Amino acid sequence: MALPVQIENPFKKPQKGCILCNITVDYKNIQLLSQFISPHTGRIYGRHITGLCGRKQRAVTKAIKKAQSMGFMSVTHKHPQLMKDPNICSIRQLN
């Protein structure tokens, strides 16, 4: 009696990773962290906007809070020099 041959599922979709899964998030990287805050209010975007996994969203949030408490980032608005950076998040901004 022959044993069945194990093959991969051809219909299985490849596992999606978020854009920061291979990048370490650091509170000193202000240019990266500023992509995840609103330019006008300074609020941190949620997961439904950023598209990050839960672990990286928490890491980004902690890093932003730490950078704001240490004075690297503004709490109320985005730094004007970083306004022209390309958007990582899927949100339209008013120009």
PDB file of N, CA, C and O in Angstrom, chain B, residues numbered from 101:
ATOM      1  N   MET B 101       0.836  -1.176   0.000  1.00  0.00           N
ATOM      2  CA  MET B 101       0.000   0.000   0.000  1.00  0.00           C
ATOM      3  C   MET B 101       0.889   1.250   0.000  1.00  0.00           C
ATOM      4  O   MET B 101       1.757   1.404   0.859  1.00  0.00           O
ATOM      5  N   ALA B 102       0.663   2.125  -0.960  1.00  0.00           N
ATOM      6  CA  ALA B 102       1.484   3.328  -1.101  1.00  0.00           C
ATOM      7  C   ALA B 102       0.936   4.448  -0.211  1.00  0.00           C
ATOM      8  O   ALA B 102      -0.273   4.641  -0.087  1.00  0.00           O
ATOM      9  N   LEU B 103       1.856   5.162   0.390  1.00  0.00           N
ATOM     10  CA  LEU B 103       1.461   6.297   1.230  1.00  0.00           C
ATOM     11  C   LEU B 103       1.144   7.511   0.359  1.00  0.00           C
ATOM     12  O   LEU B 103       1.757   7.684  -0.695  1.00  0.00           O
ATOM     13  N   PRO B 104       0.191   8.361   0.782  1.00  0.00           N
ATOM     14  CA  PRO B 104      -0.116   9.555  -0.017  1.00  0.00           C
ATOM     15  C   PRO B 104       1.057  10.548   0.004  1.00  0.00           C
ATOM     16  O   PRO B 104       1.759  10.704   1.003  1.00  0.00           O
ATOM     17  N   VAL B 105       1.228  11.192  -1.117  1.00  0.00           N
ATOM     18  CA  VAL B 105       2.319  12.152  -1.253  1.00  0.00           C
ATOM     19  C   VAL B 105       1.864  13.503  -0.697  1.00  0.00           C
ATOM     20  O   VAL B 105       0.781  13.984  -1.032  1.00  0.00           O
ATOM     21  N   GLN B 106       2.685  14.101   0.140  1.00  0.00           N
ATOM     22  CA  GLN B 106       2.367  15.416   0.718  1.00  0.00           C
ATOM     23  C   GLN B 106       2.754  16.513  -0.268  1.00  0.00           C
ATOM     24  O   GLN B 106       3.918  16.627  -0.652  1.00  0.00           O
ATOM     25  N   ILE B 107       1.786  17.310  -0.672  1.00  0.00           N
ATOM     26  CA  ILE B 107       2.073  18.448  -1.543  1.00  0.00           C
ATOM     27  C   ILE B 107       1.530  19.709  -0.882  1.00  0.00           C
ATOM     28  O   ILE B 107       0.650  19.648  -0.023  1.00  0.00           O
ATOM     29  N   GLU B 108       2.070  20.852  -1.298  1.00  0.00           N
ATOM     30  CA  GLU B 108       1.604  22.132  -0.761  1.00  0.00           C
ATOM     31  C   GLU B 108       0.249  22.472  -1.338  1.00  0.00           C
ATOM     32  O   GLU B 108      -0.075  22.075  -2.457  1.00  0.00           O
ATOM     33  N   ASN B 109      -0.526  23.191  -0.592  1.00  0.00           N
ATOM     34  CA  ASN B 109      -1.833  23.639  -1.051  1.00  0.00           C
ATOM     35  C   ASN B 109      -1.629  24.715  -2.119  1.00  0.00           C
ATOM     36  O   ASN B 109      -1.077  25.772  -1.813  1.00  0.00           O
ATOM     37  N   PRO B 110      -2.052  24.482  -3.351  1.00  0.00           N
ATOM     38  CA  PRO B 110      -1.821  25.480  -4.406  1.00  0.00           C
ATOM     39  C   PRO B 110      -2.714  26.709  -4.259  1.00  0.00           C
ATOM     40  O   PRO B 110      -2.448  27.734  -4.887  1.00  0.00           O
ATOM     41  N   PHE B 111      -3.762  26.630  -3.446  1.00  0.00           N
ATOM     42  CA  PHE B 111      -4.682  27.750  -3.284  1.00  0.00           C
ATOM     43  C   PHE B 111      -4.351  28.613  -2.072  1.00  0.00           C
ATOM     44  O   PHE B 111      -4.993  29.638  -1.844  1.00  0.00           O
ATOM     45  N   LYS B 112      -3.362  28.206  -1.303  1.00  0.00           N
ATOM     46  CA  LYS B 112      -3.002  28.961  -0.108  1.00  0.00           C
ATOM     47  C   LYS B 112      -2.314  30.260  -0.522  1.00  0.00           C
ATOM     48  O   LYS B 112      -1.368  30.256  -1.311  1.00  0.00           O
ATOM     49  N   LYS B 113      -2.812  31.380   0.032  1.00  0.00           N
ATOM     50  CA  LYS B 113      -2.227  32.677  -0.292  1.00  0.00           C
ATOM     51  C   LYS B 113      -0.961  32.881   0.526  1.00  0.00           C
ATOM     52  O   LYS B 113      -0.886  32.437   1.671  1.00  0.00           O
ATOM     53  N   PRO B 114       0.032  33.547  -0.049  1.00  0.00           N
ATOM     54  CA  PRO B 114       1.249  33.799   0.725  1.00  0.00           C
ATOM     55  C   PRO B 114       0.949  34.726   1.896  1.00  0.00           C
ATOM     56  O   PRO B 114       0.084  35.598   1.813  1.00  0.00           O
ATOM     57  N   GLN B 115       1.674  34.522   2.980  1.00  0.00           N
ATOM     58  CA  GLN B 115       1.449  35.298   4.182  1.00  0.00           C
ATOM     59  C   GLN B 115       1.882  36.742   3.969  1.00  0.00           C
ATOM     60  O   GLN B 115       2.998  37.020   3.530  1.00  0.00           O
ATOM     61  N   LYS B 116       0.974  37.648   4.290  1.00  0.00           N
ATOM     62  CA  LYS B 116       1.290  39.062   4.129  1.00  0.00           C
ATOM     63  C   LYS B 116       1.951  39.574   5.397  1.00  0.00           C
ATOM     64  O   LYS B 116       1.544  39.228   6.506  1.00  0.00           O
ATOM     65  N   GLY B 117       2.967  40.397   5.223  1.00  0.00           N
ATOM     66  CA  GLY B 117       3.597  41.040   6.356  1.00  0.00           C
ATOM     67  C   GLY B 117       3.414  42.536   6.226  1.00  0.00           C
ATOM     68  O   GLY B 117       3.230  43.053   5.124  1.00  0.00           O
ATOM     69  N   CYS B 118       3.463  43.221   7.333  1.00  0.00           N
ATOM     70  CA  CYS B 118       3.328  44.670   7.256  1.00  0.00           C
ATOM     71  C   CYS B 118       4.640  45.274   6.744  1.00  0.00           C
ATOM     72  O   CYS B 118       5.650  44.580   6.626  1.00  0.00           O
ATOM     73  N   ILE B 119       4.609  46.565   6.444  1.00  0.00           N
ATOM     74  CA  ILE B 119       5.776  47.204   5.825  1.00  0.00           C
ATOM     75  C   ILE B 119       6.938  47.367   6.786  1.00  0.00           C
ATOM     76  O   ILE B 119       8.062  47.618   6.352  1.00  0.00           O
ATOM     77  N   LEU B 120       6.691  47.230   8.085  1.00  0.00           N
ATOM     78  CA  LEU B 120       7.764  47.400   9.069  1.00  0.00           C
ATOM     79  C   LEU B 120       8.216  46.088   9.698  1.00  0.00           C
ATOM     80  O   LEU B 120       8.999  46.103  10.648  1.00  0.00           O
ATOM     81  N   CYS B 121       7.743  44.959   9.193  1.00  0.00           N
ATOM     82  CA  CYS B 121       8.090  43.681   9.831  1.00  0.00           C
ATOM     83  C   CYS B 121       9.599  43.407   9.825  1.00  0.00           C
ATOM     84  O   CYS B 121      10.102  42.751  10.737  1.00  0.00           O
ATOM     85  N   ASN B 122      10.317  43.887   8.833  1.00  0.00           N
ATOM     86  CA  ASN B 122      11.759  43.633   8.751  1.00  0.00           C
ATOM     87  C   ASN B 122      12.590  44.815   9.237  1.00  0.00           C
ATOM     88  O   ASN B 122      13.813  44.800   9.105  1.00  0.00           O
ATOM     89  N   ILE B 123      11.949  45.831   9.793  1.00  0.00           N
ATOM     90  CA  ILE B 123      12.641  47.050  10.219  1.00  0.00           C
ATOM     91  C   ILE B 123      12.482  47.199  11.724  1.00  0.00           C
ATOM     92  O   ILE B 123      11.393  46.994  12.259  1.00  0.00           O
ATOM     93  N   THR B 124      13.566  47.557  12.410  1.00  0.00           N
ATOM     94  CA  THR B 124      13.466  47.836  13.840  1.00  0.00           C
ATOM     95  C   THR B 124      13.015  49.280  14.020  1.00  0.00           C
ATOM     96  O   THR B 124      13.550  50.197  13.398  1.00  0.00           O
ATOM     97  N   VAL B 125      12.036  49.458  14.870  1.00  0.00           N
ATOM     98  CA  VAL B 125      11.475  50.783  15.130  1.00  0.00           C
ATOM     99  C   VAL B 125      12.255  51.402  16.281  1.00  0.00           C
ATOM    100  O   VAL B 125      12.369  50.804  17.351  1.00  0.00           O
ATOM    101  N   ASP B 126      12.792  52.600  16.062  1.00  0.00           N
ATOM    102  CA  ASP B 126      13.577  53.292  17.071  1.00  0.00           C
ATOM    103  C   ASP B 126      12.988  54.674  17.299  1.00  0.00           C
ATOM    104  O   ASP B 126      12.536  55.321  16.355  1.00  0.00           O
ATOM    105  N   TYR B 127      12.990  55.125  18.538  1.00  0.00           N
ATOM    106  CA  TYR B 127      12.403  56.423  18.857  1.00  0.00           C
ATOM    107  C   TYR B 127      13.215  57.587  18.301  1.00  0.00           C
ATOM    108  O   TYR B 127      12.722  58.714  18.254  1.00  0.00           O
ATOM    109  N   LYS B 128      14.452  57.333  17.880  1.00  0.00           N
ATOM    110  CA  LYS B 128      15.285  58.401  17.326  1.00  0.00           C
ATOM    111  C   LYS B 128      15.093  58.598  15.827  1.00  0.00           C
ATOM    112  O   LYS B 128      15.586  59.576  15.265  1.00  0.00           O
ATOM    113  N   ASN B 129      14.391  57.690  15.180  1.00  0.00           N
ATOM    114  CA  ASN B 129      14.131  57.787  13.745  1.00  0.00           C
ATOM    115  C   ASN B 129      12.853  58.603  13.526  1.00  0.00           C
ATOM    116  O   ASN B 129      11.783  58.048  13.278  1.00  0.00           O
ATOM    117  N   ILE B 130      12.983  59.912  13.620  1.00  0.00           N
ATOM    118  CA  ILE B 130      11.838  60.811  13.568  1.00  0.00           C
ATOM    119  C   ILE B 130      11.203  60.810  12.186  1.00  0.00           C
ATOM    120  O   ILE B 130       9.983  60.931  12.074  1.00  0.00           O
ATOM    121  N   GLN B 131      11.983  60.680  11.155  1.00  0.00           N
ATOM    122  CA  GLN B 131      11.446  60.705   9.795  1.00  0.00           C
ATOM    123  C   GLN B 131      10.495  59.532   9.552  1.00  0.00           C
ATOM    124  O   GLN B 131       9.459  59.699   8.909  1.00  0.00           O
ATOM    125  N   LEU B 132      10.836  58.363  10.056  1.00  0.00           N
ATOM    126  CA  LEU B 132       9.957  57.203   9.926  1.00  0.00           C
ATOM    127  C   LEU B 132       8.712  57.365  10.795  1.00  0.00           C
ATOM    128  O   LEU B 132       7.596  57.124  10.336  1.00  0.00           O
ATOM    129  N   LEU B 133       8.902  57.768  12.034  1.00  0.00           N
ATOM    130  CA  LEU B 133       7.777  57.867  12.958  1.00  0.00           C
ATOM    131  C   LEU B 133       6.789  58.949  12.554  1.00  0.00           C
ATOM    132  O   LEU B 133       5.596  58.832  12.835  1.00  0.00           O
ATOM    133  N   SER B 134       7.266  59.994  11.901  1.00  0.00           N
ATOM    134  CA  SER B 134       6.364  61.082  11.515  1.00  0.00           C
ATOM    135  C   SER B 134       5.391  60.653  10.425  1.00  0.00           C
ATOM    136  O   SER B 134       4.394  61.337  10.194  1.00  0.00           O
ATOM    137  N   GLN B 135       5.655  59.539   9.751  1.00  0.00           N
ATOM    138  CA  GLN B 135       4.733  59.041   8.733  1.00  0.00           C
ATOM    139  C   GLN B 135       3.449  58.495   9.347  1.00  0.00           C
ATOM    140  O   GLN B 135       2.450  58.326   8.648  1.00  0.00           O
ATOM    141  N   PHE B 136       3.471  58.219  10.642  1.00  0.00           N
ATOM    142  CA  PHE B 136       2.338  57.585  11.296  1.00  0.00           C
ATOM    143  C   PHE B 136       1.566  58.541  12.193  1.00  0.00           C
ATOM    144  O   PHE B 136       0.759  58.098  13.011  1.00  0.00           O
ATOM    145  N   ILE B 137       1.797  59.856  12.055  1.00  0.00           N
ATOM    146  CA  ILE B 137       1.020  60.830  12.806  1.00  0.00           C
ATOM    147  C   ILE B 137       0.356  61.808  11.849  1.00  0.00           C
ATOM    148  O   ILE B 137       0.834  62.026  10.735  1.00  0.00           O
ATOM    149  N   SER B 138      -0.743  62.391  12.290  1.00  0.00           N
ATOM    150  CA  SER B 138      -1.467  63.368  11.491  1.00  0.00           C
ATOM    151  C   SER B 138      -0.665  64.664  11.437  1.00  0.00           C
ATOM    152  O   SER B 138      -0.171  65.114  12.470  1.00  0.00           O
ATOM    153  N   PRO B 139      -0.519  65.281  10.254  1.00  0.00           N
ATOM    154  CA  PRO B 139       0.286  66.497  10.156  1.00  0.00           C
ATOM    155  C   PRO B 139      -0.353  67.710  10.817  1.00  0.00           C
ATOM    156  O   PRO B 139       0.345  68.658  11.175  1.00  0.00           O
ATOM    157  N   HIS B 140      -1.664  67.689  10.981  1.00  0.00           N
ATOM    158  CA  HIS B 140      -2.348  68.874  11.498  1.00  0.00           C
ATOM    159  C   HIS B 140      -2.665  68.775  12.981  1.00  0.00           C
ATOM    160  O   HIS B 140      -2.648  69.787  13.682  1.00  0.00           O
ATOM    161  N   THR B 141      -2.955  67.576  13.472  1.00  0.00           N
ATOM    162  CA  THR B 141      -3.328  67.432  14.882  1.00  0.00           C
ATOM    163  C   THR B 141      -2.263  66.729  15.710  1.00  0.00           C
ATOM    164  O   THR B 141      -2.248  66.865  16.933  1.00  0.00           O
ATOM    165  N   GLY B 142      -1.371  65.981  15.066  1.00  0.00           N
ATOM    166  CA  GLY B 142      -0.341  65.255  15.802  1.00  0.00           C
ATOM    167  C   GLY B 142      -0.818  63.921  16.356  1.00  0.00           C
ATOM    168  O   GLY B 142      -0.072  63.257  17.075  1.00  0.00           O
ATOM    169  N   ARG B 143      -2.037  63.516  16.039  1.00  0.00           N
ATOM    170  CA  ARG B 143      -2.559  62.249  16.542  1.00  0.00           C
ATOM    171  C   ARG B 143      -1.943  61.074  15.784  1.00  0.00           C
ATOM    172  O   ARG B 143      -1.611  61.187  14.604  1.00  0.00           O
ATOM    173  N   ILE B 144      -1.795  59.955  16.475  1.00  0.00           N
ATOM    174  CA  ILE B 144      -1.225  58.750  15.878  1.00  0.00           C
ATOM    175  C   ILE B 144      -2.323  58.032  15.108  1.00  0.00           C
ATOM    176  O   ILE B 144      -3.417  57.821  15.631  1.00  0.00           O
ATOM    177  N   TYR B 145      -2.030  57.654  13.860  1.00  0.00           N
ATOM    178  CA  TYR B 145      -2.994  56.926  13.042  1.00  0.00           C
ATOM    179  C   TYR B 145      -3.191  55.525  13.592  1.00  0.00           C
ATOM    180  O   TYR B 145      -2.272  54.953  14.178  1.00  0.00           O
ATOM    181  N   GLY B 146      -4.375  54.972  13.409  1.00  0.00           N
ATOM    182  CA  GLY B 146      -4.699  53.627  13.863  1.00  0.00           C
ATOM    183  C   GLY B 146      -4.264  52.572  12.864  1.00  0.00           C
ATOM    184  O   GLY B 146      -3.773  52.879  11.777  1.00  0.00           O
ATOM    185  N   ARG B 147      -4.455  51.321  13.258  1.00  0.00           N
ATOM    186  CA  ARG B 147      -4.049  50.195  12.404  1.00  0.00           C
ATOM    187  C   ARG B 147      -4.814  50.131  11.107  1.00  0.00           C
ATOM    188  O   ARG B 147      -4.266  49.704  10.091  1.00  0.00           O
ATOM    189  N   HIS B 148      -6.071  50.546  11.111  1.00  0.00           N
ATOM    190  CA  HIS B 148      -6.869  50.479   9.887  1.00  0.00           C
ATOM    191  C   HIS B 148      -6.367  51.456   8.837  1.00  0.00           C
ATOM    192  O   HIS B 148      -6.655  51.292   7.651  1.00  0.00           O
ATOM    193  N   ILE B 149      -5.628  52.462   9.255  1.00  0.00           N
ATOM    194  CA  ILE B 149      -5.051  53.424   8.310  1.00  0.00           C
ATOM    195  C   ILE B 149      -3.620  53.046   7.959  1.00  0.00           C
ATOM    196  O   ILE B 149      -3.238  53.089   6.789  1.00  0.00           O
ATOM    197  N   THR B 150      -2.825  52.676   8.959  1.00  0.00           N
ATOM    198  CA  THR B 150      -1.408  52.402   8.714  1.00  0.00           C
ATOM    199  C   THR B 150      -1.175  51.062   8.038  1.00  0.00           C
ATOM    200  O   THR B 150      -0.221  50.919   7.273  1.00  0.00           O
ATOM    201  N   GLY B 151      -2.025  50.080   8.302  1.00  0.00           N
ATOM    202  CA  GLY B 151      -1.846  48.757   7.717  1.00  0.00           C
ATOM    203  C   GLY B 151      -0.767  47.937   8.391  1.00  0.00           C
ATOM    204  O   GLY B 151      -0.298  46.953   7.822  1.00  0.00           O
ATOM    205  N   LEU B 152      -0.362  48.322   9.598  1.00  0.00           N
ATOM    206  CA  LEU B 152       0.671  47.590  10.322  1.00  0.00           C
ATOM    207  C   LEU B 152       0.059  46.426  11.082  1.00  0.00           C
ATOM    208  O   LEU B 152      -1.140  46.406  11.363  1.00  0.00           O
ATOM    209  N   CYS B 153       0.907  45.456  11.409  1.00  0.00           N
ATOM    210  CA  CYS B 153       0.458  44.374  12.272  1.00  0.00           C
ATOM    211  C   CYS B 153       0.382  44.915  13.706  1.00  0.00           C
ATOM    212  O   CYS B 153       0.905  45.991  13.994  1.00  0.00           O
ATOM    213  N   GLY B 154      -0.257  44.180  14.581  1.00  0.00           N
ATOM    214  CA  GLY B 154      -0.465  44.649  15.946  1.00  0.00           C
ATOM    215  C   GLY B 154       0.830  44.912  16.697  1.00  0.00           C
ATOM    216  O   GLY B 154       0.945  45.902  17.420  1.00  0.00           O
ATOM    217  N   ARG B 155       1.793  44.036  16.528  1.00  0.00           N
ATOM    218  CA  ARG B 155       3.068  44.173  17.236  1.00  0.00           C
ATOM    219  C   ARG B 155       3.812  45.438  16.802  1.00  0.00           C
ATOM    220  O   ARG B 155       4.333  46.173  17.641  1.00  0.00           O
ATOM    221  N   LYS B 156       3.860  45.688  15.497  1.00  0.00           N
ATOM    222  CA  LYS B 156       4.569  46.875  15.008  1.00  0.00           C
ATOM    223  C   LYS B 156       3.792  48.162  15.299  1.00  0.00           C
ATOM    224  O   LYS B 156       4.395  49.214  15.512  1.00  0.00           O
ATOM    225  N   GLN B 157       2.444  48.085  15.310  1.00  0.00           N
ATOM    226  CA  GLN B 157       1.658  49.270  15.650  1.00  0.00           C
ATOM    227  C   GLN B 157       1.930  49.681  17.094  1.00  0.00           C
ATOM    228  O   GLN B 157       2.072  50.870  17.382  1.00  0.00           O
ATOM    229  N   ARG B 158       2.003  48.714  17.999  1.00  0.00           N
ATOM    230  CA  ARG B 158       2.326  49.027  19.397  1.00  0.00           C
ATOM    231  C   ARG B 158       3.735  49.574  19.525  1.00  0.00           C
ATOM    232  O   ARG B 158       3.978  50.497  20.303  1.00  0.00           O
ATOM    233  N   ALA B 159       4.681  49.000  18.754  1.00  0.00           N
ATOM    234  CA  ALA B 159       6.065  49.482  18.810  1.00  0.00           C
ATOM    235  C   ALA B 159       6.157  50.914  18.285  1.00  0.00           C
ATOM    236  O   ALA B 159       6.872  51.737  18.857  1.00  0.00           O
ATOM    237  N   VAL B 160       5.442  51.217  17.205  1.00  0.00           N
ATOM    238  CA  VAL B 160       5.448  52.567  16.647  1.00  0.00           C
ATOM    239  C   VAL B 160       4.823  53.546  17.640  1.00  0.00           C
ATOM    240  O   VAL B 160       5.346  54.641  17.845  1.00  0.00           O
ATOM    241  N   THR B 161       3.715  53.157  18.254  1.00  0.00           N
ATOM    242  CA  THR B 161       3.049  54.023  19.217  1.00  0.00           C
ATOM    243  C   THR B 161       3.954  54.309  20.408  1.00  0.00           C
ATOM    244  O   THR B 161       4.063  55.454  20.846  1.00  0.00           O
ATOM    245  N   LYS B 162       4.606  53.268  20.933  1.00  0.00           N
ATOM    246  CA  LYS B 162       5.519  53.470  22.066  1.00  0.00           C
ATOM    247  C   LYS B 162       6.694  54.357  21.682  1.00  0.00           C
ATOM    248  O   LYS B 162       7.116  55.211  22.462  1.00  0.00           O
ATOM    249  N   ALA B 163       7.227  54.152  20.468  1.00  0.00           N
ATOM    250  CA  ALA B 163       8.367  54.948  20.019  1.00  0.00           C
ATOM    251  C   ALA B 163       7.964  56.415  19.823  1.00  0.00           C
ATOM    252  O   ALA B 163       8.734  57.317  20.155  1.00  0.00           O
ATOM    253  N   ILE B 164       6.770  56.656  19.288  1.00  0.00           N
ATOM    254  CA  ILE B 164       6.305  58.035  19.104  1.00  0.00           C
ATOM    255  C   ILE B 164       6.121  58.710  20.455  1.00  0.00           C
ATOM    256  O   ILE B 164       6.540  59.852  20.640  1.00  0.00           O
ATOM    257  N   LYS B 165       5.495  58.010  21.402  1.00  0.00           N
ATOM    258  CA  LYS B 165       5.290  58.575  22.742  1.00  0.00           C
ATOM    259  C   LYS B 165       6.626  58.878  23.421  1.00  0.00           C
ATOM    260  O   LYS B 165       6.775  59.905  24.084  1.00  0.00           O
ATOM    261  N   LYS B 166       7.596  57.976  23.249  1.00  0.00           N
ATOM    262  CA  LYS B 166       8.912  58.182  23.859  1.00  0.00           C
ATOM    263  C   LYS B 166       9.625  59.365  23.208  1.00  0.00           C
ATOM    264  O   LYS B 166      10.237  60.179  23.900  1.00  0.00           O
ATOM    265  N   ALA B 167       9.547  59.463  21.871  1.00  0.00           N
ATOM    266  CA  ALA B 167      10.185  60.575  21.161  1.00  0.00           C
ATOM    267  C   ALA B 167       9.540  61.902  21.543  1.00  0.00           C
ATOM    268  O   ALA B 167      10.228  62.916  21.661  1.00  0.00           O
ATOM    269  N   GLN B 168       8.219  61.901  21.737  1.00  0.00           N
ATOM    270  CA  GLN B 168       7.538  63.126  22.135  1.00  0.00           C
ATOM    271  C   GLN B 168       7.900  63.524  23.557  1.00  0.00           C
ATOM    272  O   GLN B 168       8.076  64.707  23.847  1.00  0.00           O
ATOM    273  N   SER B 169       8.012  62.546  24.441  1.00  0.00           N
ATOM    274  CA  SER B 169       8.351  62.879  25.826  1.00  0.00           C
ATOM    275  C   SER B 169       9.794  63.342  25.965  1.00  0.00           C
ATOM    276  O   SER B 169      10.107  64.119  26.868  1.00  0.00           O
ATOM    277  N   MET B 170      10.677  62.879  25.085  1.00  0.00           N
ATOM    278  CA  MET B 170      12.080  63.312  25.132  1.00  0.00           C
ATOM    279  C   MET B 170      12.323  64.585  24.339  1.00  0.00           C
ATOM    280  O   MET B 170      13.417  65.146  24.396  1.00  0.00           O
ATOM    281  N   GLY B 171      11.327  65.049  23.605  1.00  0.00           N
ATOM    282  CA  GLY B 171      11.464  66.300  22.875  1.00  0.00           C
ATOM    283  C   GLY B 171      11.976  66.168  21.458  1.00  0.00           C
ATOM    284  O   GLY B 171      12.296  67.177  20.829  1.00  0.00           O
ATOM    285  N   PHE B 172      12.066  64.947  20.930  1.00  0.00           N
ATOM    286  CA  PHE B 172      12.501  64.764  19.545  1.00  0.00           C
ATOM    287  C   PHE B 172      11.395  65.119  18.552  1.00  0.00           C
ATOM    288  O   PHE B 172      11.671  65.579  17.444  1.00  0.00           O
ATOM    289  N   MET B 173      10.127  64.900  18.963  1.00  0.00           N
ATOM    290  CA  MET B 173       8.986  65.163  18.093  1.00  0.00           C
ATOM    291  C   MET B 173       8.030  66.123  18.777  1.00  0.00           C
ATOM    292  O   MET B 173       7.934  66.163  20.003  1.00  0.00           O
ATOM    293  N   SER B 174       7.322  66.896  17.958  1.00  0.00           N
ATOM    294  CA  SER B 174       6.291  67.773  18.475  1.00  0.00           C
ATOM    295  C   SER B 174       5.056  66.951  18.808  1.00  0.00           C
ATOM    296  O   SER B 174       4.758  65.963  18.136  1.00  0.00           O
ATOM    297  N   VAL B 175       4.338  67.364  19.848  1.00  0.00           N
ATOM    298  CA  VAL B 175       3.150  66.638  20.269  1.00  0.00           C
ATOM    299  C   VAL B 175       1.926  67.114  19.489  1.00  0.00           C
ATOM    300  O   VAL B 175       1.016  66.327  19.230  1.00  0.00           O
ATOM    301  N   THR B 176       1.896  68.376  19.118  1.00  0.00           N
ATOM    302  CA  THR B 176       0.682  68.948  18.540  1.00  0.00           C
ATOM    303  C   THR B 176       0.622  68.924  17.021  1.00  0.00           C
ATOM    304  O   THR B 176      -0.476  68.948  16.466  1.00  0.00           O
ATOM    305  N   HIS B 177       1.745  68.877  16.327  1.00  0.00           N
ATOM    306  CA  HIS B 177       1.726  68.882  14.868  1.00  0.00           C
ATOM    307  C   HIS B 177       2.997  68.236  14.319  1.00  0.00           C
ATOM    308  O   HIS B 177       3.947  67.969  15.055  1.00  0.00           O
ATOM    309  N   LYS B 178       2.988  67.995  13.026  1.00  0.00           N
ATOM    310  CA  LYS B 178       4.131  67.388  12.342  1.00  0.00           C
ATOM    311  C   LYS B 178       5.156  68.470  12.011  1.00  0.00           C
ATOM    312  O   LYS B 178       4.785  69.609  11.726  1.00  0.00           O
ATOM    313  N   HIS B 179       6.418  68.130  12.047  1.00  0.00           N
ATOM    314  CA  HIS B 179       7.482  69.084  11.730  1.00  0.00           C
ATOM    315  C   HIS B 179       7.372  69.510  10.268  1.00  0.00           C
ATOM    316  O   HIS B 179       7.205  68.656   9.397  1.00  0.00           O
ATOM    317  N   PRO B 180       7.464  70.823   9.973  1.00  0.00           N
ATOM    318  CA  PRO B 180       7.277  71.302   8.594  1.00  0.00           C
ATOM    319  C   PRO B 180       8.243  70.700   7.574  1.00  0.00           C
ATOM    320  O   PRO B 180       7.867  70.531   6.414  1.00  0.00           O
ATOM    321  N   GLN B 181       9.475  70.372   7.969  1.00  0.00           N
ATOM    322  CA  GLN B 181      10.434  69.779   7.032  1.00  0.00           C
ATOM    323  C   GLN B 181      10.010  68.376   6.607  1.00  0.00           C
ATOM    324  O   GLN B 181      10.383  67.920   5.526  1.00  0.00           O
ATOM    325  N   LEU B 182       9.239  67.689   7.441  1.00  0.00           N
ATOM    326  CA  LEU B 182       8.840  66.315   7.152  1.00  0.00           C
ATOM    327  C   LEU B 182       7.500  66.241   6.436  1.00  0.00           C
ATOM    328  O   LEU B 182       7.031  65.143   6.135  1.00  0.00           O
ATOM    329  N   MET B 183       6.869  67.383   6.155  1.00  0.00           N
ATOM    330  CA  MET B 183       5.562  67.391   5.489  1.00  0.00           C
ATOM    331  C   MET B 183       5.659  66.923   4.042  1.00  0.00           C
ATOM    332  O   MET B 183       4.684  66.394   3.508  1.00  0.00           O
ATOM    333  N   LYS B 184       6.809  67.102   3.395  1.00  0.00           N
ATOM    334  CA  LYS B 184       6.958  66.761   1.977  1.00  0.00           C
ATOM    335  C   LYS B 184       7.409  65.320   1.756  1.00  0.00           C
ATOM    336  O   LYS B 184       7.564  64.893   0.611  1.00  0.00           O
ATOM    337  N   ASP B 185       7.621  64.570   2.824  1.00  0.00           N
ATOM    338  CA  ASP B 185       8.025  63.168   2.694  1.00  0.00           C
ATOM    339  C   ASP B 185       6.903  62.357   2.053  1.00  0.00           C
ATOM    340  O   ASP B 185       5.731  62.683   2.240  1.00  0.00           O
ATOM    341  N   PRO B 186       7.236  61.303   1.300  1.00  0.00           N
ATOM    342  CA  PRO B 186       6.187  60.462   0.705  1.00  0.00           C
ATOM    343  C   PRO B 186       5.401  59.741   1.801  1.00  0.00           C
ATOM    344  O   PRO B 186       5.941  59.428   2.862  1.00  0.00           O
ATOM    345  N   ASN B 187       4.126  59.483   1.533  1.00  0.00           N
ATOM    346  CA  ASN B 187       3.254  58.852   2.513  1.00  0.00           C
ATOM    347  C   ASN B 187       3.428  57.349   2.499  1.00  0.00           C
ATOM    348  O   ASN B 187       3.463  56.727   1.437  1.00  0.00           O
ATOM    349  N   ILE B 188       3.538  56.772   3.680  1.00  0.00           N
ATOM    350  CA  ILE B 188       3.549  55.325   3.829  1.00  0.00           C
ATOM    351  C   ILE B 188       2.124  54.834   4.042  1.00  0.00           C
ATOM    352  O   ILE B 188       1.734  53.789   3.521  1.00  0.00           O
ATOM    353  N   CYS B 189       1.353  55.588   4.805  1.00  0.00           N
ATOM    354  CA  CYS B 189      -0.025  55.220   5.143  1.00  0.00           C
ATOM    355  C   CYS B 189      -0.945  55.528   3.963  1.00  0.00           C
ATOM    356  O   CYS B 189      -0.626  56.334   3.089  1.00  0.00           O
ATOM    357  N   SER B 190      -2.086  54.866   3.972  1.00  0.00           N
ATOM    358  CA  SER B 190      -3.052  55.057   2.882  1.00  0.00           C
ATOM    359  C   SER B 190      -4.075  56.126   3.270  1.00  0.00           C
ATOM    360  O   SER B 190      -5.267  55.843   3.387  1.00  0.00           O
ATOM    361  N   ILE B 191      -3.600  57.345   3.465  1.00  0.00           N
ATOM    362  CA  ILE B 191      -4.500  58.438   3.811  1.00  0.00           C
ATOM    363  C   ILE B 191      -4.151  59.655   2.970  1.00  0.00           C
ATOM    364  O   ILE B 191      -2.981  59.949   2.728  1.00  0.00           O
ATOM    365  N   ARG B 192      -5.178  60.348   2.533  1.00  0.00           N
ATOM    366  CA  ARG B 192      -4.949  61.567   1.752  1.00  0.00           C
ATOM    367  C   ARG B 192      -4.779  62.722   2.710  1.00  0.00           C
ATOM    368  O   ARG B 192      -5.485  62.816   3.714  1.00  0.00           O
ATOM    369  N   GLN B 193      -3.844  63.601   2.401  1.00  0.00           N
ATOM    370  CA  GLN B 193      -3.612  64.777   3.223  1.00  0.00           C
ATOM    371  C   GLN B 193      -3.903  66.028   2.415  1.00  0.00           C
ATOM    372  O   GLN B 193      -3.642  66.077   1.213  1.00  0.00           O
ATOM    373  N   LEU B 194      -4.436  67.023   3.071  1.00  0.00           N
ATOM    374  CA  LEU B 194      -4.703  68.286   2.412  1.00  0.00           C
ATOM    375  C   LEU B 194      -3.420  69.050   2.199  1.00  0.00           C
ATOM    376  O   LEU B 194      -2.589  69.121   3.104  1.00  0.00           O
ATOM    377  N   ASN B 195      -3.239  69.619   1.034  1.00  0.00           N
ATOM    378  CA  ASN B 195      -2.029  70.395   0.758  1.00  0.00           C
ATOM    379  C   ASN B 195      -2.351  71.857   0.669  1.00  0.00           C
ATOM    380  O   ASN B 195      -1.458  72.673   0.441  1.00  0.00           O
TER     381      ASN B 195
END
